[in-house]
Amino acid sequence: MIKPFYDDKPEFSELYDAAWNLALKNIERPEKGGWKTQMCCMPGIGKIWQWDSCFMAFYAFYSNGTISPMNNLDNLYSLQREDGFMSMAYIIENGSPAFGERINPPLFAWVEWEYYRFSGDASRFERIFPILEKYYLWIKSNRRREYTGLYYFEDPGSSGMDNSPRGGWQSVHLQGSDICHVDLICQQLLSADCLSKIAGKLGLDNKRDFFSGEATTLKHLINRYHWNEKTGFYYDVFARGGYYADKNLPHCFVPCKSIAAFWTLISGAASPEQANALEKHLLNPEEFYTAHPIPSISRDDPNYCANGMYWRGGVWAPTNYMIIEGLKKYGKFELARELALKHIDAMAQTFMKYTPNTIWECYSPEFMKPSDREDAPCVRPDFVGWSGIGPIALFINTLIGLEFDAPDNTVYWRINKNCRNGVKDLFFKGKLTSFIYTPGASPEVRLPVDVKCIIT
């Protein structure tokens, strides 16, 4: 197993080990014919979830082959309907959608592209590209407003942010009330960008150009409708009817600052100036810079709960990962590292001080403890699951600062000079690698002879 360390915080290694122990304990081996062994957030519930599976893959990259990061995705692909639809979750026993026509954040293309960058394995592309193309087009045909071209989830639960005060908790005929959701259109932009790159690798020039054009259109729509210049923030909007399509008529913003806005970073929708504005919100202690960042809604929202109350302030692994990776995309690496450090540290403090000593589904933004929820005083324990993404992936790729580009035979190492830290015994391109920084000494790097390391 890979061995990351950070001498100023030896408890991080303990948390890392606990995350892997839980991840391995929570492996499922479905009896359904043809299914592959898969990772699981909630063993025994008999469901496989779409966006959980995508985020779990990001830390399974670092399993040294112990867990396949892509098995969950392959199991989900096998359930795709002929018209392209894929449900937010499926019942494993019979393969039927668990929640009807609800979707989840469409992140498959992002995971496939990042897996290629980490592994250098392009062999999946020919098989998965038609699957993801059909899924993208199904969402475009079935979750887009006719007049504006904006996108909507059926309800907050479909977006994955179950009880978030972003709009009606329930909506007639699952039509998203009259909300257009900034995260879904950004996720479509992210998918289009990744699908364009995958098509390029396959030599499918027409499809590469199609998805590149889709990305350009979506980026324009996001900034035309979802950006508010007065507050320097992106919002969901009320924009169902045709009267909003006239560029001379104002549309109406949903008055909730949620972490959905930060999908504009990882998708590349924000300009550098808009990214700077979002950074100010992240650093404001009255908004998103809490003791344990990053809360799911801003502290100044009337619905915010200091104990978390699930998505009414709770701190979640997948959205923290998305935001931190988005900040790195805009060159804001020091802020990304600061947020990763605070997140992992808060998880470690909770692990050591709160009983039972485990990893939780989500966390309080203001206290070193798990979040509460509407129907229980505590969220689910032993949740690895996607909560492993902090102690494993963010530990390695942000706190220690390693980025792997297998197709280019390159490792980028943004050294953390705060203390002795590094990673030992990480497999890259089939060989063991190590990266160790000791203050006052030259960095120690062990790599295959054909791989270069760029240190900053």
C-alpha positions in Angstrom: 0.0 0.0 0.0 1.1 3.6 -0.7 2.6 5.3 2.4 2.1 9.1 2.5 3.3 11.0 5.5 3.3 14.6 6.8 5.5 14.9 9.9 3.7 17.9 11.4 0.5 15.8 11.5 1.3 12.1 12.1 -2.4 11.6 12.7 -3.0 12.1 9.0 -1.2 8.8 8.3 -3.5 7.1 10.9 -6.5 8.6 9.2 -5.2 7.5 5.8 -4.9 3.9 7.1 -8.4 4.0 8.6 -9.8 5.2 5.3 -8.2 2.3 3.4 -9.3 -0.2 6.0 -12.9 0.9 5.7 -12.7 1.1 1.9 -11.5 -2.5 1.7 -14.1 -3.6 4.3 -16.9 -1.9 2.3 -16.1 -3.7 -1.0 -19.1 -5.5 -2.5 -19.1 -8.6 -4.7 -22.5 -8.5 -6.3 -24.0 -11.9 -7.3 -25.7 -10.3 -10.3 -24.4 -12.0 -13.5 -21.5 -10.2 -15.1 -21.1 -7.5 -12.5 -17.6 -6.6 -11.3 -16.5 -6.2 -7.7 -17.3 -2.7 -6.6 -16.7 0.0 -4.0 -19.6 0.9 -1.7 -20.6 3.9 0.5 -23.4 2.1 2.4 -22.9 -1.7 2.5 -26.0 -3.8 2.7 -28.5 -1.3 1.2 -28.5 -3.1 -2.2 -28.0 0.0 -4.3 -25.2 1.4 -6.5 -25.1 5.2 -6.8 -23.8 7.2 -9.8 -22.0 10.2 -8.3 -20.7 8.3 -5.3 -19.1 5.8 -7.7 -17.4 8.6 -9.7 -15.9 10.3 -6.7 -14.7 7.0 -5.1 -12.7 6.4 -8.3 -10.6 9.4 -7.6 -9.0 7.9 -4.5 -9.0 4.3 -5.9 -6.4 5.6 -8.4 -4.0 5.4 -5.4 -4.8 1.8 -4.4 -1.8 0.3 -6.3 -4.2 -2.0 -8.1 -5.9 -3.3 -4.9 -9.2 -1.8 -6.0 -10.2 -1.1 -9.6 -11.3 2.5 -9.7 -13.4 1.8 -12.8 -15.4 -1.3 -11.9 -18.3 0.8 -10.4 -18.5 2.8 -13.6 -18.5 -0.4 -15.8 -21.4 -1.8 -13.7 -23.4 1.4 -14.2 -22.6 1.5 -18.0 -24.1 -2.0 -18.3 -27.4 -0.7 -17.1 -27.7 2.2 -19.6 -31.0 2.3 -21.4 -31.1 2.2 -25.2 -32.1 5.9 -25.4 -29.0 6.9 -23.3 -30.6 7.4 -19.9 -28.7 6.3 -16.7 -30.3 6.6 -13.3 -28.9 8.2 -10.2 -29.0 4.8 -8.5 -29.9 1.2 -9.3 -31.1 -1.7 -7.3 -28.3 -4.3 -7.5 -30.5 -7.4 -7.3 -32.5 -6.7 -10.4 -30.7 -3.7 -12.1 -33.8 -1.5 -12.1 -33.6 2.3 -11.4 -34.0 3.0 -7.7 -35.6 6.4 -8.1 -37.3 6.4 -11.5 -36.2 9.0 -14.0 -33.9 10.9 -11.7 -30.4 11.5 -12.8 -27.3 12.4 -10.7 -24.4 14.8 -11.5 -23.1 13.5 -14.8 -19.4 13.0 -14.0 -18.4 9.9 -15.9 -16.4 11.6 -18.7 -14.4 13.6 -16.1 -13.4 10.4 -14.3 -12.5 8.6 -17.5 -10.3 11.5 -18.6 -8.6 11.7 -15.2 -8.1 8.0 -15.1 -6.4 8.2 -18.5 -4.1 11.0 -17.2 -3.2 9.0 -14.2 -2.7 5.6 -15.8 -2.0 6.3 -19.5 -4.5 3.7 -20.4 -6.5 4.8 -23.4 -7.9 1.3 -24.1 -11.3 2.2 -22.5 -12.1 5.1 -24.8 -13.4 3.2 -27.8 -15.9 1.3 -25.7 -17.0 4.1 -23.3 -17.2 7.0 -25.7 -20.6 6.0 -27.3 -22.0 5.3 -23.9 -21.1 8.8 -22.6 -22.1 10.5 -25.8 -25.6 9.0 -25.6 -25.8 10.0 -21.9 -24.8 13.6 -22.6 -27.4 13.8 -25.4 -30.1 12.3 -23.3 -29.6 14.9 -20.6 -29.5 17.6 -23.3 -32.8 16.4 -24.7 -34.6 15.8 -21.4 -33.2 18.2 -18.7 -32.9 21.4 -20.7 -35.3 24.4 -20.8 -36.7 25.0 -24.2 -36.3 28.8 -24.3 -33.1 29.5 -22.5 -31.1 26.3 -23.0 -30.4 26.1 -19.3 -30.4 22.8 -17.4 -32.4 21.5 -14.4 -32.4 18.6 -12.0 -35.7 17.1 -11.1 -35.3 18.3 -7.4 -32.4 18.9 -5.0 -32.1 15.2 -4.3 -31.3 14.5 -7.9 -28.5 17.0 -7.7 -27.1 15.0 -4.8 -27.7 17.9 -2.4 -30.7 16.3 -0.8 -32.2 18.9 1.5 -30.4 22.0 0.1 -32.6 25.1 0.2 -32.0 25.7 -3.5 -35.6 25.4 -4.6 -38.7 23.3 -3.9 -38.0 20.1 -2.0 -40.6 18.4 -4.2 -41.5 19.6 -7.6 -44.5 18.7 -9.8 -43.8 15.9 -12.3 -40.1 16.1 -11.3 -39.6 19.1 -13.6 -37.4 21.0 -11.2 -40.1 23.6 -10.4 -38.9 26.6 -12.3 -35.3 26.3 -11.2 -32.3 26.1 -13.6 -29.4 24.6 -11.7 -25.9 26.0 -12.2 -24.2 22.8 -11.2 -25.8 20.6 -13.9 -25.0 23.0 -16.8 -21.4 23.1 -15.5 -21.3 19.4 -15.3 -22.5 19.2 -18.9 -19.7 21.7 -19.8 -17.1 19.5 -18.0 -18.4 16.4 -19.8 -18.4 18.1 -23.2 -14.8 19.3 -22.6 -13.7 15.8 -21.6 -15.6 14.1 -24.4 -14.0 16.5 -26.9 -10.6 15.4 -25.7 -11.5 11.7 -25.7 -12.9 12.0 -29.3 -9.6 13.7 -30.3 -7.6 10.7 -28.9 -9.9 8.4 -30.9 -9.4 10.4 -34.1 -13.1 11.3 -34.3 -12.6 14.9 -35.5 -16.3 15.6 -36.1 -17.3 14.6 -32.7 -14.3 16.4 -31.1 -15.5 19.6 -32.8 -19.1 19.0 -31.9 -18.3 18.7 -28.2 -15.9 21.6 -28.3 -18.8 23.7 -29.8 -21.1 22.4 -27.0 -18.6 23.5 -24.4 -18.4 27.0 -25.9 -22.2 27.4 -26.0 -22.6 26.1 -22.4 -19.9 28.5 -21.1 -21.7 31.4 -22.7 -25.0 30.4 -21.2 -23.6 29.9 -17.7 -22.1 33.4 -17.7 -25.2 35.0 -19.4 -27.7 33.7 -16.9 -26.0 32.3 -13.7 -23.4 35.0 -13.0 -24.4 37.9 -10.8 -22.0 40.9 -11.2 -23.3 42.7 -8.1 -22.3 40.0 -5.7 -19.5 38.3 -7.7 -21.2 34.9 -7.4 -23.0 32.2 -9.5 -26.6 31.3 -8.6 -29.3 29.0 -9.7 -32.0 31.0 -11.5 -35.8 31.0 -12.0 -36.0 30.8 -15.8 -38.6 28.3 -17.1 -40.8 30.4 -19.4 -40.0 32.0 -22.7 -40.2 35.5 -21.4 -36.7 35.2 -19.8 -35.1 34.3 -23.2 -35.4 37.9 -24.4 -32.0 39.4 -23.6 -33.6 42.7 -22.6 -35.6 41.1 -19.8 -34.0 40.3 -16.5 -34.1 36.8 -15.0 -34.4 36.1 -11.3 -31.6 34.6 -9.1 -32.4 32.0 -6.4 -31.2 33.8 -3.2 -29.0 31.0 -1.9 -25.2 30.9 -2.1 -24.4 27.2 -2.3 -21.4 25.2 -3.2 -23.1 24.5 -6.6 -21.6 27.8 -7.7 -18.0 26.4 -7.6 -18.6 23.9 -10.3 -17.8 26.9 -12.5 -14.1 26.4 -11.5 -13.6 22.7 -12.3 -15.6 23.1 -15.5 -13.6 26.1 -16.6 -16.7 28.3 -17.0 -15.4 31.2 -14.9 -13.0 33.8 -16.2 -9.9 34.5 -14.2 -11.7 37.6 -12.8 -14.7 35.6 -11.8 -12.5 33.0 -10.2 -10.9 35.7 -8.1 -14.4 36.9 -7.0 -15.2 33.3 -6.0 -12.0 33.1 -4.1 -13.1 36.1 -1.9 -16.3 34.2 -1.0 -14.2 31.1 -0.1 -12.0 33.2 2.2 -14.8 35.1 3.9 -15.4 33.6 7.4 -19.0 34.8 7.2 -19.6 32.8 4.1 -17.5 29.7 3.3 -14.3 29.9 5.4 -15.5 28.0 8.4 -13.5 26.1 11.0 -14.0 23.0 8.9 -14.4 24.3 5.3 -16.3 24.2 2.9 -19.9 24.4 4.1 -22.6 23.4 1.5 -24.3 26.7 1.9 -23.0 30.1 3.0 -22.9 30.9 6.7 -25.0 34.1 6.1 -27.8 32.1 4.5 -30.9 32.0 6.9 -31.1 28.2 6.3 -27.5 27.6 7.4 -27.0 25.2 10.4 -23.7 25.3 12.3 -24.1 21.6 13.1 -24.4 20.8 9.4 -27.9 19.5 9.0 -26.8 17.5 6.0 -26.8 19.9 3.0 -27.8 22.9 5.0 -24.2 23.6 6.0 -22.6 20.2 6.2 -19.1 19.7 4.8 -18.9 17.0 2.2 -16.0 15.1 0.7 -17.1 15.2 -3.0 -17.8 18.9 -3.1 -14.6 19.8 -1.2 -12.6 17.7 -3.8 -14.4 19.4 -6.7 -13.7 22.9 -5.3 -10.0 22.2 -4.5 -9.4 20.7 -7.9 -11.1 23.6 -9.5 -8.9 26.1 -7.6 -5.8 24.2 -8.9 -7.1 24.6 -12.4 -7.0 28.3 -12.0 -3.5 28.3 -10.5 -4.7 28.9 -7.0 -2.6 26.1 -5.5 -1.8 27.6 -2.2 -5.5 28.2 -1.3 -6.3 24.7 -2.5 -3.6 23.3 -0.2 -4.8 25.4 2.7 -8.3 24.1 2.3 -7.2 20.5 1.9 -5.1 20.8 5.1 -8.0 22.3 7.1 -10.3 19.6 5.7 -8.1 16.6 6.5 -7.1 18.1 9.9 -10.8 18.5 10.9 -11.5 14.9 9.8 -8.5 13.8 11.9 -9.6 15.7 15.0 -13.1 14.3 14.7 -11.6 10.8 14.2 -9.5 11.1 17.4 -11.9 12.9 19.7 -15.4 11.8 18.6 -16.8 8.3 19.5 -16.9 6.1 17.6 -13.5 6.8 16.1 -14.3 6.6 12.4 -14.9 8.5 9.1 -18.3 10.0 8.6 -20.7 10.8 5.7 -20.3 14.5 6.2 -19.1 16.9 8.9 -20.2 20.0 10.9 -18.7 23.2 9.5 -18.0 24.8 12.9 -17.3 21.9 15.3 -15.0 19.0 15.2 -17.7 16.4 14.9 -20.0 14.7 12.3 -22.9 16.6 10.9 -26.4 16.0 12.1 -29.3 15.4 9.8 -33.1 16.1 9.8 -34.0 12.6 10.9 -31.1 11.7 13.1 -28.6 13.3 15.5 -25.7 11.9 13.4 -25.0 11.1 9.8 -23.7 7.6 8.7 -20.4 6.3 10.2 -17.8 4.2 8.5 -18.5 6.1 5.3 -15.7 5.1 2.9 -17.3 5.5 0.4 -16.5 8.9 -0.9 -15.3 10.3 2.4 -12.0 8.6 1.7 -11.2 11.1 -0.9 -9.8 13.6 1.6 -7.5 11.4 3.7 -6.3 9.6 0.5 -6.6 11.6 -2.7 -6.3 15.2 -1.3 -3.5 14.0 1.0 -1.4 12.8 -1.9 -2.3 15.2 -4.8 -2.8 18.5 -2.9 -1.2 18.4 0.5 1.9 16.6 -0.7 1.4 18.1 -4.2 1.8 15.3 -6.7 0.1 15.4 -10.1 0.6 12.5 -12.5 0.5 12.8 -16.3 1.1 9.3 -17.6 0.6 10.1 -21.3 3.4 12.7 -21.1 5.6 10.5 -18.8 5.7 13.3 -16.3 5.1 13.8 -12.6 4.6 17.4 -11.3 5.5 17.9 -7.7 4.6 21.2 -6.0 6.6 20.7 -2.9 5.0 21.5 0.5 7.9 23.0 2.5 6.1 23.3 5.8 7.6 20.1 7.1 9.1 16.7 6.1 6.5 15.0 3.9 6.1 12.8 0.9 4.9 9.5 -0.5 6.6 6.1 -0.6 5.8 3.0 -2.7 3.3 4.5 -5.2 3.0 2.6 -8.4 3.2 4.8 -11.5 3.6 3.3 -15.0 4.0 -0.1 -13.4 7.0 0.9 -11.2 7.4 1.8 -7.6 8.0 5.5 -7.0 8.8 7.7 -4.0 8.9 11.4 -3.3 10.3 12.7 -0.1 10.9 16.3 1.0 13.1 17.1 4.0 13.7 20.7 5.0 17.2 21.7 4.3 17.9 18.8 2.0 17.4 18.1 -1.7 14.1 16.4 -2.7 14.4 12.6 -2.9 12.8 11.2 -6.1 12.6 7.6 -7.2 11.1 7.2 -10.7 11.2 4.9 -13.8 14.1 6.1 -16.0 11.7 7.2 -18.8 9.6 9.5 -16.4 10.6 13.0 -15.7 9.7 14.9 -12.5 9.1 18.7 -12.7 9.5 20.2 -9.2 8.1 23.6 -8.2 
